Amino acid sequence: MKRYKPWYDKKKKCWRVDFPDRDSEEGDLLYVASEFARTGLYFPYNDSQTKDRDYDGHAHYFEGVLKALLDDPKEFTIKGLEECYSAQEQEMLAAVQERLRQMQEEKK
């Protein structure tokens, strides 16, 4: 039975969605919902690998942005890209970056 709206498959322990014109998709809810809506989340940022390039680094999950921050706290920035983040996300990134800075200072 085809299901054209996202649903949780208990046997496979993942989310799924069927399409009338292409293969079904399965995975976590964010991925399946993105495929269902034919759009997705995009979080641009810059770090030491992208700061001098014509393109930004990016993630499709906020967790990916946090990972980039943890990997490169001194060079990580969303300056000029703030419109892509909610106020709450911006506050969290700033707090994590500040705590990492404090920890670095404590080591000295």
C-alpha positions in Angstrom: 0.0 0.0 0.0 1.4 3.4 -1.1 1.5 6.2 1.5 2.0 9.6 0.1 2.4 11.4 3.4 5.3 10.7 5.8 4.8 7.8 8.2 6.9 5.8 10.7 7.7 2.3 9.7 7.9 0.3 12.9 9.5 -2.7 11.2 12.3 -0.7 9.7 12.5 1.8 12.6 12.6 4.8 10.3 10.3 7.3 8.6 9.1 6.7 5.0 7.2 8.4 2.3 6.1 7.1 -1.1 5.8 9.1 -4.3 3.7 8.4 -7.4 6.4 9.5 -9.8 9.7 8.3 -8.1 11.2 5.9 -5.6 10.2 6.0 -2.0 12.4 7.7 0.5 13.3 6.6 4.1 15.4 7.9 6.9 15.0 10.3 9.8 12.0 12.5 10.0 13.8 15.7 8.9 15.1 14.0 5.7 11.8 12.4 4.8 9.8 15.6 5.5 12.3 17.5 3.3 11.9 15.1 0.4 8.1 15.1 0.9 8.0 18.9 0.7 10.8 19.1 -1.9 12.7 21.6 0.2 15.0 21.5 3.2 16.8 23.4 5.8 20.0 25.2 5.0 22.3 26.7 7.6 25.3 28.6 6.1 28.4 29.5 8.2 32.0 30.3 7.7 35.1 28.8 9.4 38.8 28.5 8.6 38.2 26.4 5.6 35.7 28.7 3.9 36.6 32.3 5.1 38.6 33.2 2.0 36.4 31.4 -0.5 33.4 32.5 -2.6 31.0 30.1 -0.9 30.0 29.4 2.7 30.1 26.2 4.6 26.7 24.8 5.4 24.7 22.2 7.2 21.2 20.8 6.8 20.8 20.2 10.5 21.4 22.6 13.3 23.5 19.9 14.9 25.8 20.1 11.9 26.3 23.8 12.6 27.2 23.0 16.3 29.7 20.4 15.1 31.3 23.0 12.9 31.5 25.4 15.8 33.1 22.8 18.1 35.6 21.8 15.4 36.7 25.4 14.7 35.6 27.7 17.5 38.1 30.5 16.8 37.2 30.9 13.1 33.5 29.9 13.1 31.1 32.7 12.3 27.6 33.4 11.1 28.3 37.1 10.6 26.4 38.3 7.6 24.3 35.2 7.6 22.2 35.9 10.7 19.0 36.0 8.7 19.2 32.2 8.2 19.1 31.6 12.0 16.4 32.2 14.6 17.2 34.5 17.6 17.3 31.3 19.8 19.8 29.6 17.5 22.0 32.7 17.4 21.9 32.9 21.2 22.9 29.3 21.5 25.8 29.6 19.1 27.1 32.7 20.8 26.8 31.0 24.2 28.6 27.9 23.1 31.3 29.9 21.4 31.8 32.1 24.5 32.0 29.0 26.8 34.7 27.5 24.5 36.6 30.8 24.6 36.4 30.8 28.4 37.6 27.3 28.6 40.6 28.2 26.4 41.4 31.2 28.7 41.2 28.9 31.7 43.9 26.7 30.2 46.4 29.5 30.1 
